[in-house]
Amino acid sequence: MSLDSLWLVGRSIVDMTPDVKGIGMLGYGNPKNYVAGVETPISCRVLWIQNPRSKKQVVFVNLEICFPTQSLRTEIEKNLEKSWGLNEEDLIITTQHTHSAPGGYTHYALYSMSTPGFCQEVLDTYSRSVIEGLKQAFESLSKGEVFYKKGSFAPEIPVAFNRSMKAYNRNIEIHAPLKVEEQNLAINREMSMLELRVDKAPWASINWFAVHCTSIMWRNQLISPDNKGYAALYLEDYLKKEGIENYVSAFAQGDAGDVSPLYQVPYWKRFFPNKVDDEFKNARANGRLQFEKAKEILGQEGIELKGDIENEIFYRDLGNIIVDPEYLPEYLREKEIKTSPATLGIAFLKGAENAGIDWPLELFATAIARIIQIFEVLVTALMNSKRAIKVRRKYKAQRPKNIFVESGEKRLLGTDYVMGLILPSIVDPTVKYFKRMHKEGGLKEHSWTPQILPFQISIIGNIAFIMLPFETSTMSGRRIKKSSLNILKERGIKEIQLVPYANQYAGYITTPEEYSAQCYEGGHTVFGKWTLPAVQTVLKELLNHMLEEEEDRFLDKTLRPPEFSEEELRIRKFSPHNY
């Protein structure tokens, strides 16, 4: 073992299952998807890598929950022990995106509608579990080696499918549109892995593969880590039988924005759902496929990582980004293209995985959204020039989205007077809840979804890990990796590992072409059509700083996310089925 390849590595697994009956699960946004029991506990897994010579380090935390939130990250940062020597930029909080774990741990109103409300008990359980995981991982630090490995699923392995072929086929990279039957080819079929070894033996690993943890559907009421959680348990159990005790295996999420574990059947068949028992069986079967691939990759040589560690993190307001012309089509490069404050479209309400509104309600909502747009454009142009500028900017950035919620500006169906909305509460329990929260003053302080977001990079040797607070579609992930590598290859970087669902969450990144199709993912691309180029613009700023010597590097880190008052969180406090 050469000196420059010697690392200190740590690992841990901690149970993080909250005991809060009746709380809504996070992911589907369906009030019927609440906790009545536990099928399989959820876990926090930690991998710690430290250079003992420079004392630089990075920690990967992978949680079996839907997505990370700023409130969770902040709570963890407040409780870090000084002896660990961790800085903000050294800590990576990722999730594997199960839709069968308790919600309620975000301070932002929209993502806690179906919980309903904010639940301090869930937040405390999750944050305490992470702190305990960090403690155990730090105490386990041992001399070891670090490897980066890859492998791909053969096309015939039924592990993942593109659920939005209409959008995917619009991309300029697709010269011959794929058939619906070829949805297994319209994804990233590669699994990559970071492996830690101690005494030349397998010790811990984290892998990234793109497939939604939605094998278990919205009818479920039992906590489960879904397919990736089962995959992790399979690998850990397998290695235990091979004589390797206490192995830690995190199955993290890749660019899975448009990727489902379920073959997308014709629309009419979706009215004949499987039994819930079948869904758990499906989740385990999918997990076994991921386990088999991870086991295969573990047996490969891979790239041994040498050198040092460099980490950076900063926050940017994604609702107000001027896009770098480099990432725009040629016909727009002479114009100023900006994002706008967050909105969600009717396509978001339609949902994915057969979990959204029915088509009559979709038609009604679409008609209302278009009437509101016409009214806003005409009336503001006549009455208020300042407001007219904002309205034009919004629709310029967001078209062709039919806007339902302006979460950045705290408006629902064109009005900030939510409690007086003509939409009747009987339509959906969450509408009733939102109107009541507005009346009681629980929606007034900050945006309803996050806008000031973290962007993070960690370089280990010649591999760069880029953390994003979004779920990225297959093609947007491919473009981000390509544009990022074009910048970082100057400093000898050989690979970009994209790490979505990291540190915070603000919906999707789709390509501009995919956005124009307004499938579910486009409706949940909250900052508009040019979100992907905006993210590339922000990353360009961050990555160019990584080309400079550390002592010459100056990153503007003054921008921080807002904090919610205890009073507003009290108003939105969770109570079971409190619609």
VEXPA-246285 format. One record per residue (C-alpha): x, y, z. Coordinates in steps of 0.25 Angstrom, whole numbers, plus 5000, padded with zeros to 4 digits. Layout:
XYZ;...
//
This chain:
500050005000;500750134995;500750255004;499950344994;498850234994;498650225009;497350275014;496650265027;495250215025;493950195033;492650135032;491350115040;489850075039;488850135048;487350105049;486550235046;485050195046;484150295053;482950245062;481950345057;480650275054;479750345044;480750435038;480750445023;481850385015;482650475006;482750454991;481350434985;480650544991;479450464994;478650475008;478350325007;479850295007;480050305022;480850215032;480050105039;481250015042;482649965038;482949865027;484449885027;485149985036;485950105029;487350125031;488450235031;489750195025;491050275026;492350255018;493550345023;494850375016;496050445021;497450485017;498250465030;499350545024;498550675020;497350645030;496450675018;495250585018;493850565012;492650485018;491550425010;490250405017;489150335010;487750325016;486550235013;485550355012;484950425000;485850554999;486750635008;486250765013;486950895018;486350875032;486950745033;488350785028;488350905038;487950815049;489050725046;490050835045;489650895058;490050765065;491350725059;492450695069;493650785068;494550665070;494150615056;494750735049;493550745039;493350875031;492050905024;492650865011;493150735016;491750675019;490950615007;489450585011;488850495000;487550405000;487150284992;485750344989;484750234995;483350284995;482950195007;483650275018;483050385027;483050525023;482750655031;484250685033;484250805023;483950955028;483450985014;481950975013;481650914999;482450785002;481750765015;480350785010;480050635010;480750605023;479950695027;480850795034;482250805040;482650695050;483850725060;483850575064;484150525050;485250635048;485850595062;485850455059;486550465045;487550575050;487950495063;488150365054;489050435045;489850495057;489950355063;490350305049;491450405048;491950375062;492050225059;492750245046;493750345052;494050245063;494250135053;495350205044;496350105040;497450105030;496950065016;496850085001;495750154992;495350104978;494350154968;493750054959;492650034949;491749934942;490549934933;489249854933;489049774920;487849834912;486949704915;487049724930;485749784934;486249874945;485850014940;484950084929;484750224924;483350274928;483350394919;483750344905;482950464899;483850564906;485150484904;484950464889;484950614887;486450634891;487350674880;488250554883;487150464879;487250454864;486350334863;485150334873;485150214881;483850134882;483050114895;483449974895;484950024896;484750104909;485850014915;486850074906;486450224909;487150224922;488550224928;488850074930;490150094937;490450064952;491650134958;492250104972;493150164982;493750044990;494550055003;495449935006;496249905019;497349805020;497049775005;495649725008;494249785005;493849885016;492849985011;492250034998;491250134992;490750124978;489950204969;488850154959;487650224953;486350164957;485250224965;484850154978;483450144974;483249994973;482250014985;481150104981;480250214988;479250114994;480350065003;480350095018;481550025023;482950085024;483950025014;485250065008;484750004995;485649944984;486950004988;486749975002;486549834999;487749834990;488549885002;488049785011;488349675001;489749714999;490049725014;489449595017;490249525005;491549575010;491249535024;491049395019;492449415012;493049445026;493049595024;492449645037;491749785038;491949825023;491249955020;490549965006;489850095002;489050084989;488950234986;488150304974;488550344961;487950424950;486650364952;485650474949;484950404937;485350264941;484350164947;484550024952;483149984946;482949964931;482050074926;480749994921;479750054912;478850164919;477550074920;478349964928;478650064939;477250054944;477449914948;478549924959;479349814966;479149774980;480049834990;480649704994;481049694979;481749824980;482649784992;482949664984;483349744972;484149844980;484949724986;485149664972;485649794966;486549814978;487149674975;487549714961;488249844967;488949754977;489449654967;490049764959;490649824971;491249694975;491849674961;492449814961;493049784975;493849674969;494449764958;495849844960;495349984958;496150114959;496950134972;496750274977;498050344981;498450494984;497550584993;496150634995;495550764992;494150814995;493350934993;491850974995;491051104992;489651144991;488951214979;487551274977;487051184965;485851274963;486751384959;487851334950;488351394937;488751284928;490051274922;489951284906;490851164905;489751074910;488651134901;488251104886;488951194876;487651274873;487551314888;489051354891;488851494888;487651504898;487651514913;486951384918;486651374932;485951274942;484751314950;484251294964;483751144965;482451104960;481750964958;480850924946;479650844944;480550734939;481050724953;479650704958;479550594947;480650524955;481450404951;481350254954;479850264953;479750354965;479150484961;477850554958;476850494948;476650554934;475350624937;476050704948;477250724939;476350784928;475750874938;477050924944;477650944931;476551034926;476651114939;478151134938;477951184923;476851284927;477751334938;478951354929;478151434919;477551514930;478851544936;479551584924;478451674919;478051734932;479451764938;479851824924;478751924926;478851954941;480251924947;481451944939;482351884950;481451764952;481351744936;482851734935;482851624946;481651554939;482351554926;483651504932;482951384938;482251334926;483451354917;484251264927;483151164930;482351144916;481851054912;481451014926;480051034930;480351084944;479551034956;480351084968;481351194969;482151144981;483251244979;482251364980;481251294989;480051294980;479051184976;478251184963;478751334961;478351384975;479051404988;477751404995;477751254997;476651245007;475651314998;476051224986;474851174978;475351034977;474550964987;475150884998;474450764994;475350744982;476450694991;476750695006;478050765003;477350884997;476450895009;477750885018;478450995010;477251085011;477251065026;478751095027;478651225020;477451265028;478251235041;479551305036;480351185033;480751215019;481251365020;482751365023;483551305012;483351234998;482551104999;483651024992;485251054993;485851154984;487251174991;487951044988;489250974991;490250934980;491350844985;492650784979;493550684985;494850634978;495550514982;496750484974;496350504960;494850474962;493950594964;492550574971;491550684968;490350694978;489050754973;487750784980;486850724969;486550604962;487050604948;486550544936;487350444929;487750544918;487950664927;488850574935;489650544923;489850684919;490250734933;491350624933;491850664920;491850814922;492550794936;493550704930;493950804920;494250904931;494950804941;495850724931;496750844932;497150804946;497250654942;495850604946;495550474938;494150444943;492850524948;491950454957;490650524958;489950514972;488550574971;487550574983;488650644991;488550735003;487250804999;486150774989;485450864979;484750774969;485350734955;486350774944;485850744930;486450784917;485750904910;485250804900;484750714910;484150824918;483350864905;482650734906;482050764920;482050624925;482050614940;483550644941;483350774933;482250814941;483150794954;484350864948;483950984956;484951094951;484451084937;484951044923;486351084925;486551014938;487650924932;488451034926;488351114939;488850994947;490050984937;490251134939;490351124954;491251004953;492151074943;492351174954;492651074965;493550984956;494351094950;494751134965;495250984966;496251014955;496951114964;497851094976;497151074989;497851194995;497451284983;495951234983;494851334986;493451284986;492351374990;491651295001;490851415007;489451365002;488751265011;487351205012;486351275020;485951225034;484451205038;483951255051;483451165062;482151225061;481851195047;482351045049;481451035061;480251075052;480650965043;480950865053;480650725049;479350655055;478950525049;477950535037;477750685041;477150735028;
//
